[in-house]
């Protein structure tokens, strides 16, 4: 009886893990902003890995048969050789999508890194501050070995000095909090998000959590709110930690809730769900192949 339910259990568990950040956005009060980004990254990455492992195991019988070995007819999902082909195709498509997303994220970061001789560079110790002479108001952070915070003169002209300082502090927080791997993970999902609505919701939820975490590290929330409102209509640089990324209304609401106590029951439930889904996925994989 349990073996017959393994396919459904595996699908629900892996899909639930990947989708947990969408639910976490709805119960934002259960987490501190920085904790939420880590929770999102852990559930998304573990769900993606477990899904790939499941598909690989489903394609093993096909691979063994093609290689001239004995026929192994064991699949998580009902069907014969067709299941093996579909599983193998799923692995290939996912790996291609993840690879394309990773490459694009890397190229965006490389393209937006400002070389010496362009703009005005200031050494801030933990990062380099670059002021570009450009009319478009823009601010973003680049991680890596030589992290940068880039702002334009157009942004400086429309903000007050305290708002400019808040924007720089926000972008520097992306660097100090180590958001680069999170952004790369989100970038890997973008090709899927372009074709699949739930993946878009996942990307939006993850980006909002990252921006909210950086907002929470600014010391002048009033100036941060003011800058965000003034720049709310400015398009964010795709694939990087840009100040105008994320849902502006949700970010403003999150800033207003920073001092509120955590919703501990909801927090416990979210962690229990994550641990339960990982446990179900691993147990399903082990039980099936025993």
N, C-alpha and C positions, 0 to 999 in steps of 0.2 A: 504493500500500500504506500509506504513512504517513498520507495523508488519511483513510483508512478508520479509522485508530486515533485520530484527533484527538478524537472525543467521549470515549472512555475516558480518554485522557491528560488532558484538561481536567477531567473529573470527579474523577479520582484526585488531581490536583495541587491543585485548589482545596479539596476536602474534606480532603486531607492537611494543608494549611496551617492551616485552621481548627482541626483536631483535634490539632495538634502539642502544645499545652499539656497535653493528657491524657497523651501519651507523656513529655513533659518531667517531669511529676510522678513518673513511674516511675523516671526517671534523675536525680532531684533533685541527687545528688552531683556532677553535671556542671556545675552553675551555682552562683554565689553568689546568695543570695536576691534581692538588688536586681536583678541581671542577669536573673534568671528572669522577673521581672515585665515587664521591657522586651521580652524575647524573646517572651513570651506576647502582649503587646499588639501587637507588630509582626506576628506570624504570624496572629493572629486578624483584625486589621483588614485586612491585605493579602489574606487569603483571602476575606473578606466582599466586599471591593471587586471583586476579580477575578471572583468568582461573579456579582455583579450586572452587571458589564461583559459577561460571556459571555451571560447571559440577555437583556440589552438587544440585543446583536448578533443573537441568535437571533430576536428579535421585530421587527427592522428590516424584513424582507421583508413581514410582515403590515402594519406601519404604512405602508410605502410603497404597498402595494396599496390599502389603505383610503383613502389620500390621493389616489388617482387616478393614481399613477405607474405606471411599467412594472413588471411582475411580476418580482420577484427571488426565486428559489427556492434560497436558500443557507442551510442550517442546520447547526449543529454536530451536532445529533441527527437520526437518521433520521425522515423524515416530511415532510409538506407544510405546508399552512396550519395544521393542528392543532398542529404544533410551535411556530409563531409565537404562537398563542393561549395555549398552555401556558407558553411563555417569558414572554410579557407578563403573564400571571396571576401567575407566579412572582415577577417584579419587583415587582408591586403588593403581593403578600402579604408579601414580605420588607420592603419599604419601610414598610408599615403596621406590621408587627411591630417593626421598629427604631424607628419613630416613637413607638409606644405605650410601648416600653421606655424610650426617652429621656425622654418626658414623665413617666412614673412615677418615674424616678430623680430628675428635677428636682423633682417635687412632694414626694418624701420628704425631700430635702435642705432644701427651703424649709420644710416642716412641722416639721422637727426643729431648725431654727435657733432659738436662744433669744434673744428680744428683751431689751433693757435693761429693768430693773424686775422681771424674773422671775429668781429665783435670785440667787446672789452672783457677780458678775463680777470677774475679775482680768485685768489687762493683762499678758501674758507677752512682749510685744514682737512675736514672729512670729505669735502667735495669742492669742485670748482664752480664758481658762479659766473655765468656768461650773460652779458647784456648785449642783445642784438639790436642793430638799428633797423627796425621794421615797423611799419604802421599797424599791422595786425596785432591786437592784444593777445598775447600767448604766453603761457608758462608751462613747463614740463620738466620732468626729471629723467635722467638716464643713469642706469646702474652700471655695473661692470667694474673693471680694474681702475678706471679713471672716471668716477661718477661726476655728473654735471647737473646743475640746476640752470635752466635756460629761461630767461624772460626777455621780452621785447620792450623797446622804448615806447611802443604804442600802448602797452599795458601800464608802464610807469606813468604815462601822461594822464590816464583816466582814473587812476587810483590815488588815494592819499598815501603819504609815506608809511603810515601804520598798516594800511591795507597791503601795500607792496611787501612790507616785512612779513605780514601774515602769509602771503602767497609763497614767499621764499621759504618760510618755515614749514609750510605744508609740503612743498616739494622736497625739501631736505628730509622730512619725515619718511617719505617713500624710500629714500636711500638708507636711512638709519634703521628702518624697520625691515629691510631686506625684501622689498616687494618685487624685485626683479624676477625671481623664480615663479612667483604667483602670476605675474603678467605673462610670462612665457607659457605657463600652463593654460591661462585663458586664451592666449594666442593660438595654441594647439587646437582649441575647440572652435575657433572662429570659422574654419571651412565648413564644419558640420552645422554651425549656427546659421550660416548663410542659406542652408537648405531645410533646416529642421527647427520649427518654432520653439519647442521646449529647450533646445540647446541655446537659443537666443536668450531665453529667460534666465538660463543658468549663467551665461556670460554677463548679462546685465546685473544679476545678483552679486556675482563675484567682484565685478568692477565697483559696484556701489560700496561693498564692504571695504575694499582697499582704500577708496577715497574717504570714506567715513573714518577709517583708522587714522589716516594722515590728518584729517580735520581735528581729531581728538588730541593730537600731539601739539597743536598750536596753542600758544599761551594767551593770545588775544582773540577769543571767539567772536567778539563783536566786530572786529576788523575782518576776520575770516568770513563772517556772514555778509558784511558789506561788500567785500570783494567778490564773493560768489554771486550775489544779486546783480552787481554791475556787469559781471562777465557771463551771466547765465545764457545769453544768446550767442556766445562765441563757440564755434565748433572746436571740439577737443582733437588734439593730435591722435590719430588712430594707433593703437598698439603701445602707447607709452603712458606713464603716469602724468596725465595732464590735469591742470587745476579744474578745468570745466567738465571733466569726465563724470559720469554718474548722474543719477536723478537728483536735480537741484533741490526739489521739495523734500525728498526723502533725506538728503544730507542735512538740510536745515532742521528737520524734525529730529534727526539723530543727535545733532549738536544740542538741541534743547533738552534731550533726555540723558545727557552724559552724567549728570549728578544724581540721577534717580537710582534707587537700589535695583539689583538684578532680580529678575523673575526666576528665582531658584527652581521652582518645580518644573517650569518649561525648560530650563537649562538642563536639568537632570534627565528629562524625557528625551531631549535631542541627543545627548551623549549616549543614553541607553539605546536609542534607535540606531545610532551609528555603530556602536559595538555589536548590537544584535544582528545588523545586516552583514557586518564583516564576519561574524561567527557563523551565520547561516550560509554565506557564500563558501567559506573555507570548509565547513562541515559537509556541504553538498558535494564539493569537489572530491573530498576524501572518501566519503561514503560511496559515491558512484564508482570510483575506481578500485575499491577494495575487492 
